[in-house]
Amino acid sequence: MSPDAAHDAPRHRLAPARVLELDPLLDDPTTRIVVCCGSGGVGKTTTAAALGLRAAERGRKVVVLTIDPARRLAQSMGIDSLDNVPRRVKGIDDTAGGELHAMMLDMKRTFDEIVEAHADPERAAAILSNPFYQSLSAGFAGTQEYMAMEKLGQLRARDEWDLIVVDTPPSRSALDFLDAPKRLGSFLDGRLIRLLTAPAKLGGRAGMKFLNVGMSMMTGTLGKLLGGQLLKDVQTFVAAMDTTFGGFRTRADATYKLLQAPGTAFLVVAAPERDALREAAYFVERLAAERMPLAGLVLNRVHGSGAAQLSAERALAAAENLDESRIVDQHAGKAGLRNSPDTYGSSEPAEPSAPASPSGPGSPAEEAPTDGAVPGDEAGHEADTDGAGREADAGRAGVPAERSVDELTAGLLRLHAERMQLLSRERRTRDRFTALHPEVAVAEVAALPGDVHDLTGLRDIGDRLAAHRHELPEGGDGQSGAEA
Amino acid sequence: MSRLQVVSGKGGTGKTTVAAALALALATEGKRTLLVEVEDRQGIAQLFETEALPYEERKIAVAPGGGEVFALAIDPELALLDYLQMFYKLGGAGRALKKLGAIDFATTIAPGLRDVLLTGKACEAVRRKDKAGRFVYDYVVMDAPPTGRVTRFLNVNDEVAGLAKIGPIHNQAQAVMRVLKSPETAVHLVTLLEEMPVQETADGIAELRAARLPVGRVVVNMVRPQVLDAAELEQIRGTPRTAFARSLSAAGLGGARRGGHAERLVDPLLRQAEEYAERYELEHEQRSVLGELGLPLHELPLLAEGMDLAGLYELATELRKQGMS
């Protein structure tokens, strides 16, 4: 029964988003790769780790590739040392026959390994000691994205795991790897590479005369800009990388196709905040444009409430009733708003935006025992309708230190109002996304008060991920249902 | 007050919002600030509710008190062409380079060149003077890359100066570093009262200091209101449920009898109080970690209705009140 639904704000019911069911995805033996992407600070790494753990405990042999995990999470998984190879994670429940391995990407080492694999030792040594290469591999924009995909390709090629879960770098450019084959291709087919490699191949500047005038002007310009020595470093690097680049491109092409294949599932991770969901929409559109298989959206840190039937407005109004009745009690001894019948009050709703004051009136509470300030619990059931609980009224009792039960209750109601405001903001943000992308299935993950840094915490997140229910109420009012 | 104010922070902490609010706060009467975006996300345009910004300095807001805020979204490719033209009168060569794919190479593959152009452009705006010899912008506020990358981003010119040991790029890189490592610059970090962003802030400060880049202030963003204090939370734990049921009923929320509307609210409300208490405790810990950093701290409230233009002005006023501008 929801007696006051009649005077609620007009309802706007959106078609509820499709629910993303993660267990069938993780259990499906044809699912071989799960890629988690999204903007920074939305819990991508934690999601990847939690999914990996869940899949492993459900019997799959899993490897999780993380990019930059929080220190304590990495420690708990035993991957805090950077050695660029997967380590078996201890402490998981392996009764279903699964295994969990995890690794943290070492960008520079991955790059070095590619060079070593594709060039003869002498040439590899020349590349590795080239100053231009050293800067490039140490992590300028883009390198991380390429290397993450390279590592994914390597792990997949080893075919030791049934499932690879990949975390991606925390930026919009996380999808730059999708451009890698194209970009490398246009670079390799372009004239620039010939320009850069020609002089070095032909033995330095003597080679210049074989180039046309335009070309030599270009090299001159580059030399002027970069300084002769840097140009030489770049030329030596490009020449030495010439053969390696080819391999690079083949691999980038292969990884791209692997990502498009049916065994791959992309998950876009977001939090119910405007910026994060805007980025999520960008990822969704980008993945569609590249024909990459999107499984759905993981919406982390969603707030719910066990008392969603009580709106923020009504909670604040009730809190004010308590404040007022205390004042009335003090001044006139009237108990105008004592216990109410089993319908909600009809007083004017308070301003929804009225912020809760940091603390109620009166001086700061002292650490005094509360015993005796309120009637015993046992008496509660009988004395349920008439003016109980007034003994605790601090003002009347002349004990300024203690909060009365009414003051505490008002505090609880204000806290609830804050929660409901947060909840409705999150719901609006989510609804905007689902209105634009109704085709995207959504898994909502209830917020935790603190950070996750152990397997127990990851397991809990995994349960929340797979709970396949919406944390945020559907529709526009959040009133119905719970009271029925 | 440093003329180049760099704002960084972990992803999700709202660094773009803080940068924009700071640009508004610094634009006091008669002053002009430039808000610079380097990550090609058009976050500034979204905040100020305008269409996407071109590669052009344009006025986007009048601050409270009458100062002006200009904005610029730097496009590395155009910045490179700009730079070739400005310093070497190479407009034509720029087009030829573009055709060759060299510009693409330079701004995407060549290590750090992209970052050189972005920092170089911001420093150029800091130093730019009008015909009367006055600075065109009183302040330049940069919405910089996230904490994990900001030191490398700002320090890229050092690296470039090492790679290109002579020549104009070398000289340009050194000129930029002279601005960035001087008191002309302050790097601020935005955080939330959560463990990971605070840890990243502490790490970021250590990295900036090791690179001898000037660290400014720490801004704690999206601080939720304190509804109940520790003593009240303690008292709530010691209060019987039935007392709350009666109080809720008294407030007009239904019957206090078992199963009554008010009675059924008690458990969820107490659970929310427990969650709040846990968060309150964690926030308290993180505040003390931040306190140990020995930097000026500022706190900005979480806006209940979400971020919009009005909220941005509210945050700017708050920053002024706290003396950040």
Boltz contact constraints between the chains, C-beta under 6 A:
constraints:
  - contact:
      token1: [A, 39]
      token2: [B, 11]
      max_distance: 6.0
  - contact:
      token1: [A, 40]
      token2: [B, 11]
      max_distance: 6.0
  - contact:
      token1: [A, 40]
      token2: [B, 12]
      max_distance: 6.0
  - contact:
      token1: [A, 40]
      token2: [B, 146]
      max_distance: 6.0
  - contact:
      token1: [A, 41]
      token2: [B, 10]
      max_distance: 6.0
  - contact:
      token1: [A, 41]
      token2: [B, 11]
      max_distance: 6.0
  - contact:
      token1: [A, 41]
      token2: [B, 12]
      max_distance: 6.0
  - contact:
      token1: [A, 70]
      token2: [B, 196]
      max_distance: 6.0
  - contact:
      token1: [A, 131]
      token2: [B, 163]
      max_distance: 6.0
  - contact:
      token1: [A, 135]
      token2: [B, 111]
      max_distance: 6.0
  - contact:
      token1: [A, 136]
      token2: [B, 111]
      max_distance: 6.0
  - contact:
      token1: [A, 140]
      token2: [B, 111]
      max_distance: 6.0
  - contact:
      token1: [A, 140]
      token2: [B, 112]
      max_distance: 6.0
  - contact:
      token1: [A, 141]
      token2: [B, 114]
      max_distance: 6.0
  - contact:
      token1: [A, 170]
      token2: [B, 11]
      max_distance: 6.0
  - contact:
      token1: [A, 190]
      token2: [B, 101]
      max_distance: 6.0
  - contact:
      token1: [A, 191]
      token2: [B, 100]
      max_distance: 6.0
  - contact:
      token1: [A, 192]
      token2: [B, 100]
      max_distance: 6.0
  - contact:
      token1: [A, 192]
      token2: [B, 101]
      max_distance: 6.0
  - contact:
      token1: [A, 192]
      token2: [B, 102]
      max_distance: 6.0
  - contact:
      token1: [A, 192]
      token2: [B, 105]
      max_distance: 6.0
  - contact:
      token1: [A, 221]
      token2: [B, 93]
      max_distance: 6.0
  - contact:
      token1: [A, 225]
      token2: [B, 169]
      max_distance: 6.0
  - contact:
      token1: [A, 226]
      token2: [B, 164]
      max_distance: 6.0
  - contact:
      token1: [A, 226]
      token2: [B, 169]
      max_distance: 6.0
  - contact:
      token1: [A, 227]
      token2: [B, 164]
      max_distance: 6.0
  - contact:
      token1: [A, 227]
      token2: [B, 166]
      max_distance: 6.0
  - contact:
      token1: [A, 227]
      token2: [B, 167]
      max_distance: 6.0
  - contact:
      token1: [A, 227]
      token2: [B, 170]
      max_distance: 6.0
  - contact:
      token1: [A, 229]
      token2: [B, 165]
      max_distance: 6.0
  - contact:
      token1: [A, 230]
      token2: [B, 163]
      max_distance: 6.0
  - contact:
      token1: [A, 230]
      token2: [B, 164]
      max_distance: 6.0
  - contact:
      token1: [A, 306]
      token2: [B, 268]
      max_distance: 6.0
  - contact:
      token1: [A, 306]
      token2: [B, 271]
      max_distance: 6.0
  - contact:
      token1: [A, 307]
      token2: [B, 265]
      max_distance: 6.0
  - contact:
      token1: [A, 307]
      token2: [B, 268]
      max_distance: 6.0
  - contact:
      token1: [A, 307]
      token2: [B, 269]
      max_distance: 6.0
  - contact:
      token1: [A, 318]
      token2: [B, 251]
      max_distance: 6.0
  - contact:
      token1: [A, 318]
      token2: [B, 252]
      max_distance: 6.0
  - contact:
      token1: [A, 318]
      token2: [B, 253]
      max_distance: 6.0
  - contact:
      token1: [A, 321]
      token2: [B, 251]
      max_distance: 6.0
  - contact:
      token1: [A, 321]
      token2: [B, 252]
      max_distance: 6.0
  - contact:
      token1: [A, 322]
      token2: [B, 251]
      max_distance: 6.0
  - contact:
      token1: [A, 338]
      token2: [B, 250]
      max_distance: 6.0
  - contact:
      token1: [A, 339]
      token2: [B, 249]
      max_distance: 6.0
  - contact:
      token1: [A, 339]
      token2: [B, 250]
      max_distance: 6.0
  - contact:
      token1: [A, 340]
      token2: [B, 249]
      max_distance: 6.0
  - contact:
      token1: [A, 340]
      token2: [B, 252]
      max_distance: 6.0
  - contact:
      token1: [A, 342]
      token2: [B, 254]
      max_distance: 6.0
  - contact:
      token1: [A, 342]
      token2: [B, 255]
      max_distance: 6.0
  - contact:
      token1: [A, 342]
      token2: [B, 260]
      max_distance: 6.0
  - contact:
      token1: [A, 342]
      token2: [B, 261]
      max_distance: 6.0
  - contact:
      token1: [A, 345]
      token2: [B, 252]
      max_distance: 6.0
  - contact:
      token1: [A, 355]
      token2: [B, 225]
      max_distance: 6.0
  - contact:
      token1: [A, 356]
      token2: [B, 225]
      max_distance: 6.0
  - contact:
      token1: [A, 356]
      token2: [B, 227]
      max_distance: 6.0
  - contact:
      token1: [A, 358]
      token2: [B, 226]
      max_distance: 6.0
  - contact:
      token1: [A, 359]
      token2: [B, 229]
      max_distance: 6.0
  - contact:
      token1: [A, 365]
      token2: [B, 231]
      max_distance: 6.0
  - contact:
      token1: [A, 370]
      token2: [B, 235]
      max_distance: 6.0
  - contact:
      token1: [A, 370]
      token2: [B, 238]
      max_distance: 6.0
  - contact:
      token1: [A, 374]
      token2: [B, 239]
      max_distance: 6.0
  - contact:
      token1: [A, 374]
      token2: [B, 243]
      max_distance: 6.0
  - contact:
      token1: [A, 377]
      token2: [B, 240]
      max_distance: 6.0
  - contact:
      token1: [A, 377]
      token2: [B, 242]
      max_distance: 6.0
  - contact:
      token1: [A, 380]
      token2: [B, 242]
      max_distance: 6.0
  - contact:
      token1: [A, 384]
      token2: [B, 256]
      max_distance: 6.0
  - contact:
      token1: [A, 384]
      token2: [B, 257]
      max_distance: 6.0
  - contact:
      token1: [A, 388]
      token2: [B, 246]
      max_distance: 6.0
  - contact:
      token1: [A, 389]
      token2: [B, 243]
      max_distance: 6.0
  - contact:
      token1: [A, 389]
      token2: [B, 246]
      max_distance: 6.0
  - contact:
      token1: [A, 389]
      token2: [B, 247]
      max_distance: 6.0
  - contact:
      token1: [A, 403]
      token2: [B, 232]
      max_distance: 6.0
  - contact:
      token1: [A, 403]
      token2: [B, 235]
      max_distance: 6.0
  - contact:
      token1: [A, 405]
      token2: [B, 243]
      max_distance: 6.0
  - contact:
      token1: [A, 405]
      token2: [B, 247]
      max_distance: 6.0
  - contact:
      token1: [A, 406]
      token2: [B, 247]
      max_distance: 6.0
  - contact:
      token1: [A, 408]
      token2: [B, 236]
      max_distance: 6.0
  - contact:
      token1: [A, 409]
      token2: [B, 244]
      max_distance: 6.0
  - contact:
      token1: [A, 409]
      token2: [B, 247]
      max_distance: 6.0
  - contact:
      token1: [A, 409]
      token2: [B, 248]
      max_distance: 6.0
  - contact:
      token1: [A, 411]
      token2: [B, 228]
      max_distance: 6.0
  - contact:
      token1: [A, 411]
      token2: [B, 232]
      max_distance: 6.0
  - contact:
      token1: [A, 412]
      token2: [B, 269]
      max_distance: 6.0
  - contact:
      token1: [A, 412]
      token2: [B, 273]
      max_distance: 6.0
  - contact:
      token1: [A, 414]
      token2: [B, 227]
      max_distance: 6.0
  - contact:
      token1: [A, 415]
      token2: [B, 227]
      max_distance: 6.0
  - contact:
      token1: [A, 415]
      token2: [B, 272]
      max_distance: 6.0
  - contact:
      token1: [A, 415]
      token2: [B, 276]
      max_distance: 6.0
  - contact:
      token1: [A, 416]
      token2: [B, 269]
      max_distance: 6.0
  - contact:
      token1: [A, 419]
      token2: [B, 272]
      max_distance: 6.0
  - contact:
      token1: [A, 421]
      token2: [B, 304]
      max_distance: 6.0
  - contact:
      token1: [A, 425]
      token2: [B, 306]
      max_distance: 6.0
  - contact:
      token1: [A, 449]
      token2: [B, 275]
      max_distance: 6.0
  - contact:
      token1: [A, 449]
      token2: [B, 278]
      max_distance: 6.0
  - contact:
      token1: [A, 449]
      token2: [B, 279]
      max_distance: 6.0
  - contact:
      token1: [A, 450]
      token2: [B, 282]
      max_distance: 6.0
  - contact:
      token1: [A, 451]
      token2: [B, 195]
      max_distance: 6.0
  - contact:
      token1: [A, 451]
      token2: [B, 196]
      max_distance: 6.0
